Amino acid sequence: MSAQLNKGQSSVRVFNFSAGPAVLPLEVLEQLRAELLDWGGSGMSVMEVSHRSKAFLSVAREAESDLRALLEIPAHYRVLFLQGGATGQFSAIPMNLTAADSEVDYLNTGAWSKKALAEAAHYCRVNVAADAADSGYSRIPPQSGWRLSERAAYLHYTANETIGGVEFPFVPEVPSPLVADMSSTLLSRPIEVSRFGLIYAGAQKNIGPAGLCIVIVREDLIGHARPGTPAVWDFKAMADEGSMLNTPPTFAWYCAGLVFKWLRRHGGLGAMADRNRAKAELLYRTIDESSFYRNPVEPACRSWMNVPFTLARPALDGEFLSGARAAGLVNLEGHRSVGGMRASLYNAMTIEGVTALTQFMREFARRHA
């Protein structure tokens, strides 16, 4: 499979381990390049085409259809293509799913869940049902110890913490609607959408370029936005207009549609899961078998998508990064808040790229042991 995914790859392409905006499939980039000046024989770029035109409306319909097929989204869920990123949804979700006197449950497992719950606190009462801060955000607290509200409007969790590399190894079972930030995991493996009230994801990991946010929401949860909610954040207003109440991010939407087709051509989400698991296992094995590298996350909660690691001698970080760049391995710097290294292994990162990284890591450790 990887040979097919790499077919035609130029030798000047680097292996991009950025956490986002992230690597895109080469096939998609090549199609974008070929169509950039003349899309579909129109004599225009897709970026110049009206979102109200029949041609672009067809793109929008196909993108939603392909996404529904990939995730097997039930008919009673609406799919929205929005702007504002996942951060915009930190506010939009409580605006749409709560009243001013509502209480909501949040799980604090890292930087992004902490930001989400802080934003929700502007609109309703937030109960932190579980808090992993005391572990340095290195684990997921077991559900048996969560302190859930009796009448929570929803429970929110971040399925994968991109900065800390901590991932939920299970889907929470709670009586209230489940709301999940899946920005860095959506489309990396199959999920059962019907277990969730709402799923949202910024596009710039596994979906497409930055500028687009996808919301998948159960139909009974829309139409209840509190008074004063801006129309562009009102799920029902956007759903009624096919996500085109205002001019949408057409280029990002189009690119996402191409990625959806790429995923379907290459075996769908089951095949992606197998490939992503293999990439993560290879990198974690390289870290664990060496006394020179360390990953801080409890093994059961390790992310497939974002792998942070540190060197035994932090003074060598600069040399490691410069050597990696010379070897064509880029964007391995850890987030500025935690330092160290981080390799992001999204769908478009090939097994060849991960193999090249692990070979470099072993040789670097051998030279500096």
C-alpha positions as CSV (number, residue, x, y, z in Angstrom):
1,M,0.0,0.0,0.0
2,S,2.8,2.5,0.9
3,A,4.4,2.0,-2.5
4,Q,1.1,3.1,-4.1
5,L,0.8,6.1,-1.8
6,N,4.4,7.2,-2.7
7,K,4.1,6.6,-6.5
8,G,5.7,9.5,-8.3
9,Q,7.2,11.1,-5.2
10,S,9.8,13.7,-6.0
11,S,13.2,13.3,-4.4
12,V,13.1,16.9,-3.3
13,R,10.1,16.3,-1.0
14,V,11.1,16.2,2.7
15,F,9.4,14.1,5.4
16,N,7.2,16.6,7.2
17,F,6.4,15.7,10.8
18,S,4.6,19.0,11.6
19,A,1.7,18.8,14.0
20,G,-0.4,21.1,11.8
21,P,-0.7,22.5,9.3
22,A,0.4,19.0,8.4
23,V,1.6,16.9,5.5
24,L,-0.9,16.3,2.7
25,P,-1.1,13.3,0.4
26,L,1.2,13.7,-2.5
27,E,-1.5,12.5,-5.0
28,V,-3.7,15.3,-3.8
29,L,-1.0,17.9,-4.0
30,E,-0.2,16.8,-7.6
31,Q,-3.9,17.0,-8.6
32,L,-4.1,20.5,-7.0
33,R,-1.0,21.6,-9.0
34,A,-2.4,20.3,-12.2
35,E,-5.8,22.0,-11.8
36,L,-4.6,25.2,-10.1
37,L,-5.0,27.5,-13.2
38,D,-7.7,25.6,-15.0
39,W,-10.1,23.7,-12.9
40,G,-12.3,21.2,-14.8
41,G,-11.9,23.1,-18.1
42,S,-13.4,26.2,-16.6
43,G,-10.4,28.4,-17.4
44,M,-10.4,29.5,-13.8
45,S,-8.8,28.2,-10.6
46,V,-11.2,26.5,-8.1
47,M,-10.3,29.4,-5.8
48,E,-12.0,31.8,-8.3
49,V,-15.2,29.9,-8.7
50,S,-18.4,31.1,-7.0
51,H,-19.5,28.9,-4.1
52,R,-23.1,29.3,-5.5
53,S,-22.2,27.9,-8.9
54,K,-23.4,24.5,-9.9
55,A,-19.8,23.3,-10.2
56,F,-18.9,24.1,-6.7
57,L,-22.2,22.9,-5.2
58,S,-21.4,19.6,-6.8
59,V,-18.0,19.6,-5.1
60,A,-19.6,20.4,-1.7
61,R,-22.2,17.6,-2.1
62,E,-19.5,15.0,-3.1
63,A,-17.3,16.0,-0.2
64,E,-20.1,15.4,2.3
65,S,-21.2,12.2,0.6
66,D,-17.6,10.8,0.7
67,L,-17.2,11.8,4.3
68,R,-20.5,10.1,5.2
69,A,-19.3,7.0,3.4
70,L,-15.9,6.9,5.1
71,L,-17.3,7.4,8.6
72,E,-20.7,5.6,8.0
73,I,-22.4,8.7,9.4
74,P,-26.1,7.9,10.2
75,A,-28.7,9.9,8.3
76,H,-29.9,11.7,11.4
77,Y,-26.6,13.5,11.8
78,R,-25.8,16.8,10.1
79,V,-22.4,17.5,8.6
80,L,-21.2,21.1,8.7
81,F,-18.2,22.7,6.9
82,L,-17.4,25.7,9.0
83,Q,-14.7,28.4,9.6
84,G,-13.1,29.4,12.9
85,G,-11.2,26.1,13.5
86,A,-11.7,23.9,16.4
87,T,-11.1,26.9,18.7
88,G,-14.2,28.5,17.4
89,Q,-16.2,25.5,18.5
90,F,-15.0,25.9,22.0
91,S,-17.6,28.7,22.1
92,A,-20.1,27.5,19.5
93,I,-20.8,24.3,21.3
94,P,-22.0,25.8,24.6
95,M,-23.9,28.5,22.7
96,N,-25.8,25.8,20.8
97,L,-26.1,23.0,23.5
98,T,-26.7,24.9,26.7
99,A,-28.7,27.5,28.4
100,A,-27.2,30.1,30.8
101,D,-28.0,28.0,33.9
102,S,-26.7,24.7,32.4
103,E,-23.9,22.6,33.8
104,V,-21.5,20.7,31.6
105,D,-18.8,18.1,32.2
106,Y,-15.3,18.5,30.8
107,L,-12.3,16.1,31.0
108,N,-9.1,18.0,31.4
109,T,-6.3,15.9,29.8
110,G,-4.0,18.4,28.3
111,A,-3.5,21.8,26.7
112,W,-6.5,21.7,24.3
113,S,-9.1,20.4,26.7
114,K,-8.0,23.0,29.2
115,K,-8.5,25.7,26.6
116,A,-11.9,24.3,25.7
117,L,-13.2,24.2,29.2
118,A,-12.0,27.7,30.0
119,E,-13.9,29.0,27.0
120,A,-17.1,27.1,27.9
121,A,-16.9,28.7,31.4
122,H,-17.9,32.0,29.8
123,Y,-21.3,30.5,28.9
124,C,-22.3,28.0,31.6
125,R,-21.1,26.1,34.7
126,V,-18.2,23.8,34.0
127,N,-17.7,20.7,36.1
128,V,-14.2,19.3,35.6
129,A,-15.2,15.6,35.9
130,A,-11.6,14.4,35.7
131,D,-8.3,16.2,35.8
132,A,-4.9,14.7,34.6
133,A,-2.9,17.8,35.5
134,D,-1.4,16.1,38.6
135,S,0.2,13.5,36.3
136,G,1.8,16.2,34.1
137,Y,-0.9,15.2,31.5
138,S,0.8,11.9,30.9
139,R,-2.3,9.7,31.3
140,I,-6.0,9.4,30.9
141,P,-7.8,9.2,34.3
142,P,-9.8,5.9,34.5
143,Q,-13.5,6.5,34.1
144,S,-14.3,4.8,37.4
145,G,-12.9,7.9,39.2
146,W,-14.7,10.6,37.2
147,R,-17.1,12.9,39.1
148,L,-20.0,13.4,36.7
149,S,-22.8,16.0,37.1
150,E,-26.3,14.6,37.5
151,R,-27.8,16.7,34.8
152,A,-24.9,17.7,32.5
153,A,-26.0,19.1,29.1
154,Y,-23.0,17.2,27.6
155,L,-19.6,15.7,28.4
156,H,-16.7,17.1,26.4
157,Y,-13.4,15.4,25.9
158,T,-10.4,15.8,23.6
159,A,-9.8,12.5,22.0
160,N,-6.1,13.2,21.3
161,E,-4.0,15.9,22.9
162,T,-1.7,17.0,20.0
163,I,0.8,18.7,22.3
164,G,1.2,16.1,25.0
165,G,0.7,13.0,22.8
166,V,-2.0,11.6,25.1
167,E,-4.9,9.7,23.5
168,F,-8.0,8.2,24.9
169,P,-7.8,4.4,24.4
170,F,-11.6,4.1,24.8
171,V,-14.8,6.0,24.1
172,P,-16.4,7.3,27.3
173,E,-19.7,5.8,28.3
174,V,-21.9,8.6,29.9
175,P,-25.6,9.3,30.1
176,S,-25.3,12.8,28.6
177,P,-24.5,13.6,25.0
178,L,-20.8,13.0,24.2
179,V,-19.0,15.8,22.5
180,A,-15.5,15.1,21.2
181,D,-12.7,17.2,19.8
182,M,-11.2,14.9,17.2
183,S,-9.0,17.4,15.4
184,S,-6.0,15.2,15.3
185,T,-7.6,11.8,15.1
186,L,-10.7,12.1,12.8
187,L,-10.3,9.9,9.7
188,S,-7.2,8.1,11.2
189,R,-9.3,5.0,12.0
190,P,-13.0,3.9,12.0
191,I,-15.2,5.3,14.7
192,E,-18.8,4.6,15.7
193,V,-20.4,8.0,15.1
194,S,-23.7,7.0,16.7
195,R,-22.0,7.0,20.1
196,F,-21.5,10.7,19.9
197,G,-23.8,13.7,20.1
198,L,-21.2,15.9,18.4
199,I,-17.8,15.5,16.8
200,Y,-15.7,18.4,15.6
201,A,-12.3,18.6,14.0
202,G,-10.0,21.3,12.6
203,A,-9.0,20.2,9.1
204,Q,-5.2,20.8,9.2
205,K,-4.2,17.3,10.5
206,N,-5.9,14.5,8.5
207,I,-8.5,16.4,6.5
208,G,-6.9,19.1,4.4
209,P,-5.4,22.6,4.7
210,A,-6.1,25.0,7.5
211,G,-9.2,27.2,7.3
212,L,-11.9,24.6,7.6
213,C,-13.6,22.9,10.6
214,I,-15.9,20.0,10.3
215,V,-18.8,19.5,12.7
216,I,-20.9,16.2,12.8
217,V,-23.9,16.8,15.0
218,R,-26.9,14.7,15.9
219,E,-30.0,16.4,14.5
220,D,-31.9,16.6,17.8
221,L,-29.1,18.8,19.2
222,I,-29.5,21.6,16.7
223,G,-32.1,24.3,16.7
224,H,-31.6,25.2,20.4
225,A,-29.0,28.0,20.2
226,R,-29.3,30.5,22.9
227,P,-30.5,34.1,22.0
228,G,-27.7,36.3,20.8
229,T,-25.8,33.4,19.2
230,P,-24.2,34.8,16.0
231,A,-25.7,33.2,12.9
232,V,-22.4,31.8,11.7
233,W,-22.1,29.9,15.0
234,D,-25.8,28.7,15.0
235,F,-25.7,25.1,13.9
236,K,-29.2,25.1,12.6
237,A,-28.8,28.3,10.7
238,M,-25.7,26.9,9.0
239,A,-27.3,23.4,8.4
240,D,-30.3,25.0,6.8
241,E,-28.0,26.9,4.4
242,G,-25.8,23.9,3.6
243,S,-22.9,25.5,5.4
244,M,-23.1,28.5,3.0
245,L,-24.9,31.1,5.1
246,N,-21.7,33.1,4.4
247,T,-19.0,32.5,1.9
248,P,-17.3,29.2,3.0
249,P,-13.6,28.4,2.8
250,T,-14.0,27.0,-0.7
251,F,-10.4,26.0,-1.5
252,A,-10.0,24.2,1.8
253,W,-13.4,22.5,1.3
254,Y,-12.4,21.4,-2.2
255,C,-9.0,20.1,-0.9
256,A,-10.8,18.1,1.8
257,G,-13.0,16.5,-0.8
258,L,-9.9,15.4,-2.7
259,V,-8.5,13.9,0.5
260,F,-11.7,12.0,1.2
261,K,-11.5,10.5,-2.3
262,W,-7.8,9.6,-1.7
263,L,-8.8,7.8,1.5
264,R,-11.5,5.9,-0.3
265,R,-9.1,4.9,-3.1
266,H,-6.6,3.5,-0.6
267,G,-8.8,1.3,1.4
268,G,-10.8,3.6,3.7
269,L,-10.4,4.0,7.4
270,G,-9.7,0.4,8.2
271,A,-6.6,0.5,6.0
272,M,-5.6,3.8,7.5
273,A,-5.9,2.3,11.0
274,D,-3.6,-0.6,10.1
275,R,-1.1,1.8,8.5
276,N,-1.2,4.3,11.4
277,R,-0.8,1.6,14.0
278,A,2.2,0.2,12.3
279,K,3.9,3.7,12.0
280,A,3.3,4.4,15.7
281,E,4.5,1.0,16.9
282,L,7.7,1.4,14.9
283,L,8.5,4.8,16.4
284,Y,7.6,3.8,20.0
285,R,9.6,0.7,19.7
286,T,12.6,2.7,18.6
287,I,12.2,5.0,21.6
288,D,11.6,2.2,24.1
289,E,14.5,0.1,23.0
290,S,16.9,3.0,23.5
291,S,18.1,4.5,26.8
292,F,18.8,7.7,24.8
293,Y,15.2,8.6,24.1
294,R,12.1,8.8,26.4
295,N,8.4,9.2,25.8
296,P,6.6,10.6,28.9
297,V,3.1,9.1,28.3
298,E,1.7,6.0,30.0
299,P,1.9,3.2,27.3
300,A,-1.9,2.6,27.3
301,C,-2.5,6.2,26.5
302,R,0.1,6.9,23.9
303,S,-1.1,8.7,20.8
304,W,-0.9,7.2,17.3
305,M,-0.8,10.6,15.8
306,N,1.6,12.7,17.9
307,V,4.7,11.2,19.5
308,P,6.6,13.5,21.8
309,F,10.1,12.4,23.0
310,T,13.1,13.8,24.8
311,L,16.8,13.1,24.5
312,A,18.9,11.9,27.4
313,R,21.0,15.0,27.0
314,P,18.8,18.0,26.2
315,A,22.0,20.0,25.2
316,L,22.0,17.9,22.0
317,D,18.5,19.0,20.9
318,G,19.8,21.6,18.5
319,E,22.3,19.2,16.9
320,F,19.5,16.5,16.6
321,L,17.2,18.9,14.9
322,S,19.8,20.3,12.5
323,G,21.0,16.8,11.6
324,A,17.4,15.7,11.0
325,R,16.8,18.6,8.7
326,A,19.9,17.7,6.7
327,A,18.5,14.2,6.4
328,G,15.2,15.6,5.0
329,L,13.3,15.1,8.3
330,V,11.6,18.4,9.2
331,N,9.3,20.0,11.9
332,L,10.4,17.7,14.7
333,E,10.6,20.4,17.3
334,G,8.3,19.9,20.3
335,H,5.7,22.4,21.1
336,R,7.1,25.6,22.6
337,S,5.3,24.9,25.9
338,V,7.0,21.6,26.5
339,G,10.2,21.5,24.4
340,G,11.9,18.3,23.3
341,M,10.8,16.6,20.1
342,R,7.5,15.7,18.5
343,A,6.8,13.6,15.5
344,S,3.3,13.8,14.0
345,L,2.2,10.7,12.1
346,Y,-1.0,11.7,10.3
347,N,-2.5,9.7,7.5
348,A,-0.3,11.3,4.8
349,M,2.9,10.5,6.6
350,T,4.3,7.4,4.9
351,I,5.9,4.4,6.6
352,E,9.0,5.3,4.6
353,G,9.1,8.6,6.4
354,V,8.9,7.0,9.8
355,T,11.5,4.4,8.9
356,A,13.9,7.2,7.9
357,L,13.3,8.9,11.2
358,T,13.9,5.8,13.3
359,Q,17.1,5.1,11.3
360,F,18.3,8.6,12.0
361,M,17.4,8.3,15.7
362,R,19.3,5.1,16.1
363,E,22.4,6.4,14.4
364,F,22.3,9.7,16.4
365,A,22.0,7.8,19.6
366,R,24.9,5.5,18.6
367,R,27.1,8.5,17.9
368,H,26.3,10.2,21.2
369,A,25.8,7.3,23.6
